[in-house]
Amino acid sequence: MKTAGSVKKFFSGILLVATLLGAFHHHHDLKTHHNCPICTFQSNISSGDLPETFDVAQIENLFVPITSSFETLKLSSKPTRLSARSPPLFF
């Protein structure tokens, strides 16, 4: 039983170290360096989270005409009771 707890602590420590290395690691030119092991590790972890890139010019511009005829809806009967805790009563 003690080995299961120590294995959990070991993997928790590895996760903490990897998270801190990824959070505080940077280069002065602000680019990803492929010969840096931390940059490679970061790009491998985050590659599944990034959406597929596309060009904005590929988006089709769809024109939808706006209708100019409006309809007025009228409520013919109002509720007579205005109690806040009861359900509405319609006659």
C-alpha positions in Angstrom: 0.0 0.0 0.0 2.9 2.4 0.6 4.2 1.9 -2.9 0.9 3.2 -4.5 1.1 6.4 -2.4 4.7 7.0 -3.3 4.1 6.3 -7.0 1.2 8.9 -6.9 3.6 11.4 -5.3 6.3 10.7 -7.8 4.0 11.3 -10.8 2.5 14.4 -9.1 6.0 15.7 -8.7 6.9 15.0 -12.3 3.7 16.8 -13.4 4.4 19.8 -11.2 8.0 20.1 -12.5 6.9 19.8 -16.2 4.2 22.4 -15.6 6.6 24.8 -14.0 9.2 24.3 -16.7 6.7 25.0 -19.4 5.3 28.0 -17.6 8.6 29.8 -16.9 10.6 28.7 -19.9 11.2 31.3 -22.6 13.9 32.5 -25.1 14.8 36.1 -25.6 13.8 36.0 -29.2 10.3 34.6 -28.3 10.6 31.8 -30.8 10.4 28.0 -30.4 13.8 26.4 -30.7 13.7 22.8 -32.0 17.1 21.9 -30.4 15.8 22.9 -26.9 14.3 19.9 -25.0 11.7 22.0 -23.1 10.5 23.7 -26.3 10.1 20.3 -27.9 8.3 18.9 -24.9 5.9 22.0 -24.9 5.1 21.7 -28.6 4.4 18.0 -28.3 2.0 18.5 -25.4 0.2 21.4 -26.9 0.0 20.1 -30.5 -3.3 18.2 -29.8 -4.9 21.3 -28.4 -4.4 23.6 -31.3 -7.1 24.0 -33.9 -6.4 23.5 -37.6 -5.2 26.7 -39.2 -6.9 28.2 -42.2 -6.8 31.3 -44.3 -9.4 34.0 -43.6 -9.9 34.4 -47.3 -11.3 30.9 -47.5 -14.4 32.0 -45.5 -17.3 32.5 -47.8 -19.2 35.8 -47.5 -22.9 34.8 -47.4 -25.4 37.5 -48.0 -28.7 37.0 -46.2 -31.4 39.5 -47.1 -33.1 41.1 -44.1 -36.9 41.1 -44.4 -38.5 44.5 -44.1 -42.1 43.4 -43.2 -42.6 43.3 -39.4 -45.5 41.7 -37.6 -47.0 43.1 -34.4 -47.9 40.5 -31.8 -50.6 41.6 -29.4 -51.4 39.9 -26.2 -55.2 40.0 -26.0 -55.6 39.1 -22.3 -53.4 40.1 -19.4 -53.1 38.0 -16.2 -55.2 39.4 -13.4 -53.2 38.1 -10.5 -49.7 39.5 -10.0 -48.6 37.3 -7.1 -44.9 36.7 -7.4 -45.0 33.2 -5.9 -47.9 31.7 -7.7 -48.1 30.3 -11.2 -49.8 32.6 -13.8 -53.5 32.4 -14.1 -55.0 32.8 -17.5 -58.7 32.9 -18.1 
